[in-house]
Amino acid sequence: MSAPVFSTLGCRLNAYETEAMREMAEAAGLSGAVVVNTCAVTAEAVRKARQEIRRLSRENPGVPVIVTGCAAQTEPETFAAMPEVTKVIGNHEKMQPATWAGLRAPDLIGDTEKVVVDDIMSVRETAGHLIDGFGRHRAYVQVQNGCDHRCTFCIIPFGRGNSRSVPAGVVIEQIKRLVGRGFHEVVLTGVDLTSWGADLPGTPRLGDLVMRILRLVPDLARLRISSIDSIEADENLMLAIASEPRLMPHLHLSLQAGDDMILKRMKRRHLRDDAIAFCEEARRLRPDMVFGADIIAGFPTETEAMFQNSVRLVAECGLTFLHVFPYSARKGTPAARMPAVAGPAIRDRAARLRAAGDAALRLHLEAQRGVLHRVLTEGPRLGRTEQFTEVRFAEDQPEGALMALRVAGHDGQRLTV
């Protein structure tokens, strides 16, 4: 029979875990199955997961469908009730080789329990299954999972469990293997990356891990950090930003809003001035630093004036890459019980925020004309600068190469060379 068909929805961490599942399924000899790794960040994400399950079931008639990921963890009954679904597996279970060994037919299609989802909050260790990168250009290393915070809009802690860290020695050994295999860039990923180390002996911080990686893996050309909570940035992380050219000048910030009252109602741990001060300090330490950010439009009780504070934050923080999320109520979260903003207003505000983000991106692209960048090629016609800005090539380039290229212009979305 054919190899399993995998489909990934949601974040980069999900994509990483899909590759780990693919390896475990292959090692277990699983064949002839569809696996959907779901996302639960919004109600729309859950709707898309159901849509994807139905689509793949139609395209693969008679093939067992396995559903896992955050939506499967938080709403197992939703997916178990779908006639297309054969098995629902939790986020902890999906990272266990024994789970995949147990899914071989006839167990998968027999009379065994349809839902295998345990209490994620009881998990204390990180998944031991590490993959040596995916893709041919950039490797992702999961160093942390789960979250100890309880933002009022967020269901993810109930899908991922409490925060837990991969020990620094394990991370460094994996990065050494990746560099030995030819990867030029490594990205550290996690659910709440800046909480890394809080559960480890001596409670090291993310900055300590970054400095150790750069010191102990001297052949690593580029180290990148995925999304961080800026209020948790530690002294060594700021030192690395200031002094380590191999740490890439791009940070994606979990800001969520630019109004202090909304931030308090979200149960965030920073205020707008904290966000602005962090961006100013990081840019002072590293003048070429650029920022991405997550911002929610139309959070419950948000007025037009409060929304305008979020719009102004784009300029005040100097944001370049904006991820805009129209607020979506998640059952079981405190925000779902707060007075809601009307749907048309949410959509309008999201559109205006995206327009502000598009304008900020164009300003950044325009400022790069004539600048010499080291570009990591991701495909024959696509690469990214140190600042994670996309570059479109006029001619085919070798994949996975680091190239010094001078920017000729841009097309409004990408740089051109």
C-alpha positions as CSV (number, residue, x, y, z in Angstrom):
1,M,0.0,0.0,0.0
2,S,1.0,3.6,-0.4
3,A,2.7,5.8,2.2
4,P,0.4,7.9,4.5
5,V,-0.8,11.2,3.2
6,F,0.0,14.0,5.7
7,S,-1.8,17.4,5.8
8,T,-0.6,20.2,8.1
9,L,-2.7,23.2,9.2
10,G,-1.5,26.1,11.4
11,C,1.9,27.0,12.8
12,R,5.5,26.2,11.9
13,L,5.7,24.0,15.0
14,N,2.8,21.9,13.6
15,A,4.8,21.5,10.3
16,Y,7.8,20.4,12.4
17,E,5.8,17.8,14.2
18,T,4.2,16.5,11.0
19,E,7.7,15.7,9.8
20,A,8.4,13.8,13.0
21,M,5.1,11.9,12.6
22,R,6.0,11.1,9.1
23,E,9.3,9.5,10.3
24,M,7.6,7.6,13.0
25,A,4.8,6.3,10.7
26,E,7.5,5.2,8.2
27,A,9.5,3.4,10.9
28,A,6.3,1.7,12.1
29,G,5.4,0.5,8.6
30,L,2.1,2.4,8.6
31,S,0.6,2.6,5.1
32,G,-2.6,3.5,3.4
33,A,-3.8,6.3,5.8
34,V,-4.5,10.0,5.8
35,V,-3.2,12.1,8.7
36,V,-4.5,15.6,9.4
37,N,-2.5,17.7,11.9
38,T,-5.0,20.4,13.0
39,C,-4.8,23.9,14.4
40,A,-7.1,25.3,17.1
41,V,-6.0,29.0,17.3
42,T,-9.4,30.3,15.9
43,A,-12.8,28.9,15.3
44,E,-12.0,29.4,11.6
45,A,-9.0,27.1,12.0
46,V,-11.2,24.4,13.3
47,R,-13.7,24.9,10.4
48,K,-10.8,24.6,7.9
49,A,-9.7,21.4,9.6
50,R,-13.1,19.8,9.2
51,Q,-13.1,21.0,5.5
52,E,-9.7,19.5,4.9
53,I,-10.7,16.2,6.5
54,R,-13.8,16.0,4.2
55,R,-11.7,16.9,1.1
56,L,-9.0,14.3,1.8
57,S,-11.6,11.7,2.5
58,R,-13.2,12.3,-0.8
59,E,-9.9,12.2,-2.6
60,N,-8.8,8.9,-0.8
61,P,-12.0,6.8,-0.7
62,G,-11.9,3.9,1.7
63,V,-8.6,5.1,3.3
64,P,-8.6,5.5,7.2
65,V,-8.4,9.1,8.3
66,I,-6.4,9.9,11.5
67,V,-6.9,13.4,13.0
68,T,-4.4,14.9,15.5
69,G,-3.1,18.3,16.5
70,C,-4.4,21.1,18.8
71,A,-8.0,21.0,17.6
72,A,-8.1,17.2,18.1
73,Q,-6.7,17.8,21.6
74,T,-9.2,20.5,22.6
75,E,-12.3,19.2,20.7
76,P,-11.9,15.4,20.3
77,E,-15.6,14.8,20.2
78,T,-16.0,17.2,17.3
79,F,-13.8,15.1,15.1
80,A,-14.9,11.7,16.5
81,A,-18.4,12.6,15.4
82,M,-17.3,13.0,11.8
83,P,-18.1,9.9,9.7
84,E,-14.9,10.4,7.7
85,V,-12.7,10.1,10.8
86,T,-11.3,6.8,11.9
87,K,-9.1,7.8,14.8
88,V,-8.5,10.9,16.9
89,I,-5.1,11.2,18.5
90,G,-3.9,13.8,21.1
91,N,-0.9,16.1,20.9
92,H,1.1,14.1,23.3
93,E,0.2,10.7,21.8
94,K,1.1,11.9,18.3
95,M,4.8,12.3,19.2
96,Q,5.1,8.7,20.6
97,P,6.6,6.0,18.3
98,A,4.4,3.4,20.1
99,T,1.3,5.3,18.9
100,W,2.2,4.9,15.3
101,A,3.2,1.2,15.8
102,G,-0.2,0.6,17.2
103,L,-1.9,2.2,14.2
104,R,-1.0,-0.4,11.8
105,A,-3.9,-2.3,10.3
106,P,-5.9,-4.2,11.5
107,D,-5.7,-2.2,14.7
108,L,-6.5,1.1,12.9
109,I,-9.7,-0.1,11.4
110,G,-10.7,-2.6,14.0
111,D,-12.8,-2.2,17.1
112,T,-10.2,-0.3,19.1
113,E,-11.0,3.0,20.9
114,K,-11.7,5.8,18.4
115,V,-10.4,8.6,20.6
116,V,-6.9,8.4,22.1
117,V,-6.5,11.8,23.8
118,D,-5.2,12.0,27.4
119,D,-4.9,15.0,29.7
120,I,-2.2,17.2,28.1
121,M,-1.8,19.1,31.4
122,S,-0.3,16.0,33.0
123,V,2.6,15.9,30.5
124,R,5.8,17.0,32.1
125,E,8.5,16.2,29.5
126,T,9.1,17.4,26.0
127,A,8.7,14.9,23.1
128,G,11.9,13.0,22.7
129,H,11.5,12.6,19.0
130,L,13.8,15.1,17.2
131,I,14.0,15.4,13.5
132,D,17.2,16.5,11.7
133,G,15.5,19.4,9.8
134,F,13.1,19.5,7.0
135,G,13.4,21.3,3.7
136,R,16.7,21.8,2.0
137,H,17.4,25.3,3.1
138,R,16.4,26.0,6.7
139,A,16.1,23.7,9.7
140,Y,13.6,24.1,12.5
141,V,14.5,22.9,16.0
142,Q,11.7,22.6,18.6
143,V,13.2,23.7,21.9
144,Q,10.0,24.2,23.9
145,N,6.4,23.2,24.0
146,G,3.3,24.3,25.9
147,C,2.4,27.5,27.7
148,D,2.0,28.5,31.4
149,H,0.1,31.7,30.6
150,R,-3.6,32.0,30.3
151,C,-4.4,34.8,27.9
152,T,-8.2,35.3,27.9
153,F,-8.6,34.7,24.2
154,C,-6.3,31.7,23.8
155,I,-7.2,28.0,23.7
156,I,-3.6,26.8,22.9
157,P,-2.4,26.0,26.4
158,F,-5.3,23.4,26.5
159,G,-4.0,22.0,23.3
160,R,-0.3,22.0,24.1
161,G,-0.2,21.7,27.9
162,N,2.1,23.5,30.3
163,S,5.5,24.8,29.3
164,R,8.3,22.3,29.1
165,S,11.8,22.7,27.7
166,V,14.3,20.6,25.7
167,P,17.7,20.7,27.6
168,A,20.4,22.8,26.0
169,G,22.7,19.9,25.5
170,V,20.1,18.0,23.4
171,V,19.4,21.2,21.4
172,I,23.1,21.8,20.7
173,E,23.8,18.2,19.6
174,Q,20.9,18.4,17.2
175,I,22.1,21.7,15.7
176,K,25.6,20.2,15.3
177,R,24.1,17.3,13.3
178,L,22.1,19.8,11.2
179,V,25.2,21.9,10.4
180,G,27.0,18.7,9.5
181,R,24.3,17.9,7.0
182,G,24.8,21.2,5.3
183,F,22.1,23.5,6.8
184,H,23.2,27.1,6.8
185,E,20.3,28.4,9.0
186,V,18.5,27.0,12.1
187,V,15.3,28.4,13.6
188,L,14.4,27.9,17.2
189,T,10.7,27.2,17.6
190,G,8.3,26.7,20.4
191,V,4.8,27.7,21.7
192,D,6.1,30.2,24.2
193,L,9.8,30.4,23.3
194,T,10.8,33.0,25.9
195,S,9.7,30.7,28.7
196,W,12.4,28.2,27.6
197,G,14.4,27.0,30.6
198,A,12.0,27.8,33.5
199,D,11.5,24.1,34.1
200,L,15.2,23.1,33.8
201,P,17.8,22.9,36.5
202,G,19.2,26.3,37.3
203,T,16.3,27.9,35.3
204,P,18.4,29.2,32.3
205,R,16.8,31.7,30.0
206,L,16.4,31.8,26.2
207,G,19.3,34.2,25.9
208,D,21.6,31.7,27.6
209,L,20.6,29.0,25.1
210,V,21.2,31.4,22.2
211,M,24.7,32.3,23.4
212,R,25.6,28.7,24.1
213,I,24.5,27.6,20.6
214,L,26.5,30.4,18.9
215,R,29.6,29.6,21.1
216,L,29.5,25.8,20.8
217,V,28.4,25.5,17.1
218,P,30.9,28.0,15.4
219,D,30.1,26.6,11.9
220,L,26.4,27.6,12.1
221,A,26.1,30.5,9.7
222,R,22.7,31.8,10.8
223,L,20.5,31.4,13.9
224,R,17.0,32.6,13.9
225,I,14.4,33.0,16.6
226,S,10.7,32.5,15.9
227,S,7.9,34.3,17.8
228,I,8.8,35.7,21.2
229,D,7.0,37.5,24.1
230,S,9.1,40.7,24.3
231,I,8.3,41.3,28.0
232,E,10.2,38.1,28.7
233,A,13.4,39.0,26.8
234,D,16.3,38.5,29.1
235,E,19.7,40.2,29.4
236,N,21.6,37.6,27.5
237,L,19.1,37.7,24.6
238,M,19.6,41.5,24.4
239,L,23.4,40.9,24.5
240,A,23.1,38.4,21.7
241,I,21.1,40.9,19.6
242,A,23.8,43.5,20.2
243,S,26.9,41.4,19.7
244,E,26.2,38.3,17.6
245,P,25.9,38.9,13.8
246,R,25.0,35.3,13.3
247,L,21.8,35.9,15.2
248,M,19.4,37.2,12.5
249,P,18.0,40.7,12.8
250,H,14.4,39.7,12.7
251,L,12.0,39.1,15.6
252,H,8.4,38.2,15.5
253,L,6.6,39.7,18.5
254,S,3.4,38.5,20.2
255,L,1.9,41.9,20.8
256,Q,-1.8,41.2,20.1
257,A,-3.0,44.8,20.7
258,G,-1.9,48.4,21.1
259,D,-4.4,49.6,23.7
260,D,-3.6,49.2,27.4
261,M,-7.2,48.4,28.5
262,I,-7.5,45.7,25.8
263,L,-4.1,44.3,26.8
264,K,-5.3,44.0,30.4
265,R,-8.6,42.3,29.3
266,M,-6.5,39.9,27.2
267,K,-4.5,39.2,30.4
268,R,-1.3,40.1,28.6
269,R,1.8,40.9,30.7
270,H,2.9,44.0,28.9
271,L,1.5,47.5,28.1
272,R,1.9,49.4,24.8
273,D,4.8,51.5,26.2
274,D,6.6,48.2,27.1
275,A,6.3,47.1,23.4
276,I,7.5,50.4,22.1
277,A,10.4,50.5,24.5
278,F,11.5,47.0,23.6
279,C,11.5,47.8,19.9
280,E,13.4,51.0,20.4
281,E,16.1,49.2,22.5
282,A,16.4,46.3,20.1
283,R,16.8,48.6,17.2
284,R,19.3,50.7,19.1
285,L,21.4,47.6,19.8
286,R,20.9,46.3,16.2
287,P,20.1,49.1,13.8
288,D,19.1,46.7,11.0
289,M,16.6,44.8,13.2
290,V,13.1,44.4,11.8
291,F,9.9,43.2,13.6
292,G,6.9,41.2,12.7
293,A,3.9,41.0,15.1
294,D,0.6,39.3,15.8
295,I,-2.3,41.7,16.3
296,I,-5.9,40.8,17.0
297,A,-8.6,43.0,15.5
298,G,-12.0,43.4,17.2
299,F,-11.2,41.9,20.6
300,P,-14.4,42.0,22.8
301,T,-15.1,45.5,24.2
302,E,-12.7,47.1,21.7
303,T,-13.9,50.6,20.7
304,E,-12.8,52.5,17.6
305,A,-10.4,54.6,19.7
306,M,-8.9,51.5,21.2
307,F,-8.5,50.0,17.7
308,Q,-6.7,53.2,16.6
309,N,-4.1,52.6,19.3
310,S,-3.3,49.3,17.7
311,V,-3.0,50.9,14.3
312,R,-0.6,53.6,15.7
313,L,1.4,50.8,17.2
314,V,2.5,49.7,13.8
315,A,4.4,52.9,13.2
316,E,5.4,53.5,16.9
317,C,7.1,50.0,17.1
318,G,8.3,50.2,13.5
319,L,6.6,46.9,12.6
320,T,7.3,45.5,9.1
321,F,5.6,42.1,8.9
322,L,2.1,42.1,10.4
323,H,0.0,39.0,11.1
324,V,-3.6,40.2,11.6
325,F,-6.1,37.9,13.3
326,P,-9.8,38.9,13.2
327,Y,-11.0,38.0,16.7
328,S,-12.6,34.6,16.9
329,A,-14.4,33.5,20.1
330,R,-13.1,30.2,21.4
331,K,-15.5,28.2,23.6
332,G,-14.1,27.8,27.1
333,T,-12.0,31.0,27.1
334,P,-12.9,34.0,29.3
335,A,-12.9,36.3,26.3
336,A,-15.8,34.4,24.8
337,R,-18.0,35.6,27.7
338,M,-17.1,39.3,27.2
339,P,-19.3,41.7,25.2
340,A,-18.5,41.0,21.5
341,V,-17.7,43.5,18.7
342,A,-20.0,43.1,15.7
343,G,-18.7,40.9,12.9
344,P,-18.7,43.6,10.2
345,A,-16.7,45.9,12.5
346,I,-14.2,43.1,13.2
347,R,-13.7,42.4,9.5
348,D,-13.4,46.1,8.7
349,R,-10.8,46.7,11.4
350,A,-8.8,43.6,10.3
351,A,-8.8,45.0,6.7
352,R,-7.6,48.4,7.9
353,L,-4.8,46.8,10.0
354,R,-3.7,44.7,7.1
355,A,-3.6,47.9,5.0
356,A,-1.3,49.5,7.6
357,G,0.8,46.4,7.5
358,D,1.1,46.5,3.7
359,A,2.1,50.1,3.8
360,A,4.8,49.3,6.5
361,L,6.1,46.5,4.3
362,R,6.4,48.7,1.3
363,L,8.4,51.3,3.3
364,H,10.8,48.5,4.3
365,L,11.1,47.2,0.8
366,E,11.7,50.7,-0.6
367,A,14.5,51.3,1.9
368,Q,16.4,48.1,0.7
369,R,17.0,49.4,-2.9
370,G,20.7,49.2,-3.6
371,V,21.5,47.3,-0.3
372,L,23.8,44.3,-0.4
373,H,22.2,41.3,1.5
374,R,23.3,37.8,2.2
375,V,20.3,35.8,0.9
376,L,19.5,32.2,1.7
377,T,17.9,30.6,-1.3
378,E,14.8,28.6,-0.6
379,G,13.9,27.7,-4.2
380,P,15.1,28.4,-7.7
381,R,13.5,31.8,-7.7
382,L,13.0,32.6,-4.0
383,G,15.1,33.4,-1.0
384,R,15.2,35.4,2.2
385,T,17.5,38.1,3.5
386,E,18.9,38.2,7.1
387,Q,15.8,40.2,8.0
388,F,13.5,37.4,6.7
389,T,12.4,39.6,3.7
390,E,11.4,37.5,0.7
391,V,13.6,38.0,-2.4
392,R,12.5,37.1,-6.0
393,F,15.3,36.1,-8.4
394,A,15.2,36.9,-12.1
395,E,17.1,33.6,-12.8
396,D,17.2,30.2,-11.2
397,Q,19.6,29.9,-8.3
398,P,20.8,26.8,-6.4
399,E,18.7,25.9,-3.4
400,G,20.0,26.1,0.1
401,A,22.9,28.5,-0.8
402,L,24.0,31.7,0.9
403,M,24.6,34.4,-1.7
404,A,25.6,38.0,-1.5
405,L,23.1,39.9,-3.7
406,R,22.3,43.6,-4.2
407,V,18.7,44.6,-4.2
408,A,17.5,46.1,-7.5
409,G,13.9,46.9,-6.4
410,H,10.7,45.3,-5.3
411,D,7.2,44.3,-6.4
412,G,5.3,45.5,-3.4
413,Q,5.6,42.2,-1.6
414,R,9.1,40.9,-2.3
415,L,12.5,42.3,-3.1
416,T,13.9,41.8,-6.5
417,V,17.5,41.2,-7.6
